[in-house]
Amino acid sequence: MEIKRDVYLNELIDREKNSLVKIITGVRRCGKSYLLFNIFHNYLIKKGIDENHIIEVALDDRTNIELRDPDKMLAYVKARIKDEKTHYVILDEVQFMHEFEDVLNSLLHIRNADIYVTGSNSKFLSSDVITEFRGRGDEIRIHPLSFSEFVTAYDGKDTDEAWDDYVNYGGLPLVLSYRTPRAKGEYLSTQFEKVYMSDIVDRHHIRNKEEMDELVDILASAIGSLTNPLKLSKVFKSIKNKNISDKTLKTYIGYLQDSFLISKAVRFDIKGKKYINSPAKYYFEDVGLRNARLNFRQTEENHIMENLIYNELRYRGFCVDVGVVTIFGKDKNGLTLKNQHEVDFVATRGSQKYYIQSAFRMNDQDEVNQEQKSLLKINDSFKKIIIVGENIKARRNEEGIMTIGMRNFLLDENSLEL
């Protein structure tokens, strides 16, 4: 079984021999190693690159323990370069190597070396490493499987089965290797606790892990809801009877973002063309991890659908915000009224912009009107879209608003252009 990840392969191809370190980042277990050692490797071979010109080292492999020494690694790479042709240097789990930043900077001085690296612990995933290579590093962000990638593992089977698996167990590639719901759930729960949370707690020396655990549970229960550290502090006080400062919670949220477990969608005033930094929405990088964290007790498809739309837009390379449309009116006494209407997502990529609503069901005209209300108040010419849970093809009404079914949106990479 080979899962196609053409989006990322094309990103690697576009960056070949650009004189920068290609830094492959992403949440743990999302397929970074497979992308380089299998998909990219096969591409290079088909392209006619000799095996001797592909230098691959998996630093988490015990047999390569000597190469965790920076000087031995540099000597090894230089010894493998025998001629003036390009040599592809691929280092996996580079955080196992001491002083890896210096090693990568040194490798940049080898003119015919094209360098690709991955790393998987919270140190490597953090923003300070990207900052270290500013101007010399080129980050390629990898996400868990999109639904269109996920279905390639089903070999033409009914997509209903694939959809049910995806909504419940998410897109971490190894989930596909487990056959039963119990095995999938246990894998995800173990990964969340033993890998993701352990990385964060160990790196940041968190003494009160219970506080962090409870914060994760609250965020997982409230995907798609506006919140901020101050609100969360009040939740801890009223429900948990714990005094945790908003400053501490802001720090914890930063740790979760830094490890790519969650992402923040900031509100954007569409008419005023400015950002409103608080409150914001938080979405999980993988809905399977989110569901496992809650022991699969809260798998409401409407909330999961919103999270999946957000993830898909980011997978397609969009910057994603939460839209706010401010409307002014007058009451019966002539006093000015200010109403704010929400647009679930404002997706921007270069000169492209889309306004998108997530509506699991629209059973009658009143619900249709409700979903369209904020979109109709936007006075520019960018496309306005409603994504619904039903399996329907794209259609457009007289106001120019397009409605499309969730699966059609996810499976067609050009769905926003229909």
C-alpha positions in Angstrom: 0.0 0.0 0.0 1.5 3.3 -1.1 -0.3 6.6 -0.1 0.2 9.3 -2.7 1.5 12.6 -1.3 2.0 14.5 -4.5 1.5 17.9 -3.0 4.6 17.5 -0.8 6.6 15.7 -3.5 6.0 18.6 -5.8 7.1 21.0 -3.0 10.4 19.1 -2.7 10.8 19.1 -6.5 10.3 22.8 -6.6 13.0 23.3 -4.0 15.6 21.0 -5.5 19.2 22.5 -5.5 18.1 25.9 -4.2 21.2 26.2 -1.9 19.0 26.0 1.3 18.5 23.4 3.9 15.0 21.9 3.2 13.5 21.5 6.7 10.6 19.1 6.8 8.4 19.9 9.8 5.1 18.7 11.1 3.5 16.9 14.0 5.0 13.6 14.9 3.9 10.5 13.0 2.5 12.5 10.1 4.8 10.8 7.5 7.9 13.0 7.2 10.3 10.1 7.0 8.2 8.2 4.5 8.0 11.2 2.3 11.8 11.5 2.1 13.0 7.9 2.3 10.3 6.4 0.0 8.4 8.9 -2.1 11.3 11.4 -2.7 13.9 8.6 -3.0 11.8 6.8 -5.6 11.4 10.1 -7.5 15.2 10.6 -7.6 15.8 7.1 -8.8 13.2 7.4 -11.6 14.8 10.7 -12.5 18.1 8.9 -13.1 20.0 9.8 -10.0 22.5 7.1 -9.0 22.0 5.4 -5.6 25.5 6.5 -4.7 24.5 10.1 -4.9 21.7 9.7 -2.4 23.1 9.9 1.2 20.5 8.8 3.6 21.0 8.5 7.4 18.2 7.6 9.9 19.7 9.0 13.1 17.1 7.2 15.3 18.5 3.9 14.1 20.9 2.5 16.7 23.3 1.3 14.0 23.9 4.9 13.1 24.8 5.9 16.7 28.3 7.0 15.8 26.9 9.5 13.3 25.2 11.3 16.1 28.6 12.8 16.7 28.7 16.0 14.6 32.3 15.7 13.4 31.8 12.0 12.4 28.7 13.0 10.5 30.5 15.7 8.5 33.4 13.3 7.8 30.9 10.6 6.7 29.1 12.9 4.3 32.3 14.3 2.8 33.7 10.8 2.3 30.6 9.8 0.3 30.9 12.7 -2.1 33.2 11.3 -4.8 32.5 13.7 -7.8 31.1 17.1 -8.8 27.6 15.8 -9.4 24.8 16.7 -7.0 24.6 14.6 -3.9 21.3 14.5 -2.0 21.9 14.4 1.7 18.8 13.2 3.7 19.1 13.2 7.5 16.1 11.8 9.4 15.4 12.6 13.1 18.3 15.1 13.0 17.6 16.1 16.7 19.5 12.9 17.7 22.7 14.5 16.5 24.6 16.9 18.9 25.0 20.4 17.6 22.9 19.6 14.5 22.5 23.3 13.7 26.3 23.6 13.2 26.4 20.5 11.1 23.7 21.7 8.8 25.3 25.1 8.4 28.6 23.3 7.6 27.0 21.1 5.0 25.7 24.2 3.2 29.3 25.0 2.3 29.5 21.8 0.2 28.5 23.2 -3.2 27.2 20.0 -4.7 25.2 18.9 -1.6 21.5 19.3 -1.6 20.3 18.9 2.0 17.0 17.6 3.4 16.3 17.1 7.1 13.4 16.0 9.4 13.0 16.0 13.1 10.3 14.9 15.4 10.6 16.1 19.0 9.4 19.3 20.4 12.8 20.9 20.2 13.1 20.5 16.5 9.5 21.4 15.8 9.8 24.7 17.7 10.0 28.1 16.1 13.5 28.7 17.4 15.0 26.1 15.1 13.3 27.7 12.1 14.7 31.1 13.3 18.2 29.6 13.5 18.1 28.9 9.8 16.5 32.1 8.7 17.8 32.9 5.3 19.4 29.5 5.0 16.5 27.2 5.6 13.4 26.4 3.6 10.6 25.0 5.7 8.1 22.5 4.2 5.3 21.9 6.5 3.7 18.4 6.4 0.3 17.6 7.7 -1.5 14.3 8.5 -3.2 12.8 5.5 -5.9 14.9 3.8 -9.0 12.9 2.9 -8.0 12.8 -0.8 -4.7 11.2 0.3 -6.4 9.0 2.8 -8.8 7.4 0.2 -5.8 6.3 -2.0 -5.2 3.6 0.5 -8.7 2.1 0.0 -8.0 0.9 -3.5 -11.4 1.9 -5.0 -13.5 0.7 -2.1 -16.7 2.6 -1.2 -15.7 6.0 0.2 -18.4 5.7 2.9 -16.0 3.3 4.8 -13.1 5.6 4.2 -15.1 8.6 5.4 -16.3 6.9 8.6 -12.7 6.0 9.4 -11.4 9.4 8.6 -13.9 11.3 10.7 -13.3 9.1 13.7 -9.6 8.2 13.5 -8.1 11.0 11.5 -5.2 11.0 9.1 -2.1 9.7 10.8 -0.7 7.3 8.2 -0.1 4.4 10.6 -3.8 4.4 11.6 -4.4 2.7 8.3 -2.3 -0.3 9.3 -4.8 -1.2 12.2 -7.9 -3.1 11.3 -10.2 -2.8 14.2 -11.7 0.3 15.8 -10.3 -0.8 19.2 -6.7 -1.1 17.8 -7.0 2.3 16.0 -8.3 4.0 19.2 -5.6 2.5 21.4 -2.9 3.5 19.0 -4.1 7.1 18.9 -4.5 7.3 22.7 -1.0 5.9 23.3 0.5 8.3 20.8 -1.1 11.3 22.4 0.0 10.4 25.9 3.3 8.7 25.4 4.6 10.8 22.5 3.0 14.2 22.0 2.3 15.1 25.6 5.6 13.6 26.8 7.6 15.7 24.3 5.9 18.9 25.6 6.2 18.1 29.3 9.8 17.0 29.0 11.0 19.9 26.9 9.4 22.6 28.9 9.9 21.0 32.3 6.2 21.3 33.1 5.7 20.4 36.8 1.9 20.3 36.9 1.1 18.0 34.0 -2.5 17.7 35.3 -3.1 21.4 34.4 -1.8 20.8 30.9 -4.0 17.7 30.5 -7.1 19.5 31.6 -6.4 22.4 29.2 -6.0 20.0 26.3 -9.3 18.4 27.2 -11.1 21.7 27.3 -9.7 22.7 23.9 -10.6 19.4 22.5 -14.2 19.7 23.7 -14.5 23.2 22.3 -13.1 23.1 18.7 -14.7 25.8 16.7 -15.6 27.9 19.7 -14.2 31.4 20.4 -12.0 31.5 23.5 -8.9 33.1 24.9 -6.6 32.5 27.9 -8.7 34.8 30.2 -11.9 32.9 29.4 -10.1 29.6 29.9 -8.8 30.8 33.3 -12.4 31.5 34.3 -13.4 28.0 33.2 -10.8 26.5 35.4 -12.0 28.6 38.3 -15.7 27.9 37.9 -15.7 24.3 36.7 -12.4 22.9 37.9 -12.2 25.1 41.1 -8.5 25.8 40.2 -6.7 29.2 40.0 -4.6 29.1 36.9 -3.6 32.5 35.5 -4.3 33.5 31.9 -0.6 34.1 31.5 0.2 30.4 32.3 -2.6 29.2 30.0 -1.3 31.4 27.2 2.1 29.8 27.7 0.7 26.3 27.7 -1.3 27.0 24.5 2.0 28.2 22.9 3.6 24.9 23.7 0.8 23.0 22.0 1.0 25.2 18.9 4.8 24.9 18.8 4.5 21.2 18.7 1.8 21.5 15.9 -0.9 19.7 17.9 -3.2 22.7 17.6 -3.5 25.7 15.4 -5.0 29.2 16.1 -7.4 30.9 13.8 -7.5 34.7 14.5 -10.6 36.8 13.8 -10.4 39.2 10.9 -12.7 42.3 10.5 -13.6 41.9 6.8 -14.9 45.4 6.3 -12.4 47.1 8.6 -9.6 45.0 7.1 -7.9 44.5 10.4 -7.2 41.6 12.8 -9.0 41.1 16.1 -6.5 39.0 18.1 -8.9 37.9 20.9 -10.9 35.8 21.2 -9.7 33.2 18.7 -10.5 29.6 17.6 -8.3 26.6 18.1 -8.3 23.5 15.8 -6.6 20.2 16.2 -4.0 19.1 13.6 -5.6 15.7 13.5 -9.2 14.9 14.5 -8.3 11.3 15.3 -5.9 12.5 18.0 -8.6 14.9 19.2 -11.3 12.2 19.4 -8.9 9.8 21.1 -8.1 12.4 23.7 -11.8 12.5 24.6 -12.1 8.7 24.5 -14.3 9.1 21.4 -17.2 10.5 23.6 -17.6 13.7 21.6 -17.6 12.9 17.9 -20.2 15.4 16.8 -19.8 15.5 13.0 -20.7 19.2 12.7 -17.7 20.2 14.9 -15.4 17.7 13.3 -16.4 18.9 9.9 -15.4 22.4 10.7 -12.0 21.2 11.9 -11.5 19.2 8.8 -12.4 22.2 6.5 -9.8 24.3 8.4 -7.2 21.5 8.0 -7.9 21.1 4.3 -7.6 24.8 3.6 -4.2 24.8 5.3 -3.2 21.7 3.5 -3.9 23.6 0.2 -1.6 26.4 1.3 -4.2 29.0 2.5 -3.8 31.3 5.4 -7.0 30.8 7.3 -8.8 33.3 9.6 -12.2 33.6 11.2 -14.2 36.4 9.5 -16.2 39.1 11.2 -18.7 41.3 9.4 -19.8 44.3 11.4 -23.1 45.8 10.5 -24.4 49.1 11.9 -28.1 50.0 12.2 -30.6 52.1 14.1 -33.1 51.0 16.8 -36.6 52.5 17.1 -35.2 55.4 19.1 -32.6 56.3 16.5 -29.7 54.9 18.5 -26.9 53.2 16.6 -26.8 49.5 16.9 -23.7 47.4 16.2 -24.0 43.7 15.2 -21.3 41.3 14.4 -21.8 38.3 12.1 -19.3 35.5 11.7 -17.9 33.9 8.6 -16.4 30.6 9.6 -13.3 31.0 7.4 -11.6 33.6 5.4 -9.1 31.7 3.2 -6.3 33.7 1.6 -3.5 32.5 -0.7 -1.7 35.3 -2.6 -4.3 37.2 -4.5 -7.0 34.5 -4.0 -9.6 34.9 -1.3 -12.6 32.8 -0.3 -15.3 33.3 2.3 -16.5 29.9 3.6 -19.3 28.8 5.9 -19.5 25.3 7.4 -23.1 24.1 7.7 -23.6 20.4 8.5 -27.2 20.6 7.5 -29.6 23.2 6.0 -33.0 21.6 6.4 -35.2 24.6 5.4 -35.0 28.1 4.0 -34.6 29.7 7.4 -31.4 27.7 7.9 -30.2 28.6 4.4 -30.9 32.3 5.1 -29.0 32.1 8.4 -25.9 30.7 6.7 -26.1 33.2 3.9 -26.7 36.2 6.0 -23.1 37.2 6.8 -21.9 36.3 3.3 -24.5 38.6 1.7 -23.2 41.5 3.9 -19.7 41.3 2.3 -19.5 43.8 -0.5 -16.5 42.6 -2.4 -16.2 40.2 -5.4 -14.4 37.3 -3.8 -16.2 33.9 -4.0 -18.6 33.0 -1.2 -19.1 29.3 -0.4 -21.2 27.1 1.9 -19.9 23.6 2.6 -22.6 21.2 3.8 -22.5 17.7 5.2 -24.6 16.3 2.4 -23.0 14.6 -0.5 -24.0 17.1 -3.2 -22.2 18.6 -6.2 -21.4 22.3 -6.5 -24.3 24.6 -7.2 -24.6 28.3 -7.3 -27.7 30.5 -6.5 -28.8 33.8 -7.9 -26.7 35.7 -5.3 -23.6 34.0 -6.5 -23.1 31.9 -3.4 -21.9 28.4 -4.1 -23.0 25.3 -2.0 -20.9 22.1 -2.2 -21.0 18.8 -0.3 -18.2 18.1 2.2 -16.7 15.1 0.4 -16.8 16.8 -3.0 -15.0 19.7 -1.5 -12.3 17.5 0.0 -11.8 15.1 -2.9 -11.5 17.7 -5.7 -8.4 19.9 -5.4 -10.1 22.5 -7.6 -13.4 22.5 -5.7 -13.1 26.1 -4.7 -12.9 27.1 -8.4 -16.0 25.3 -9.6 
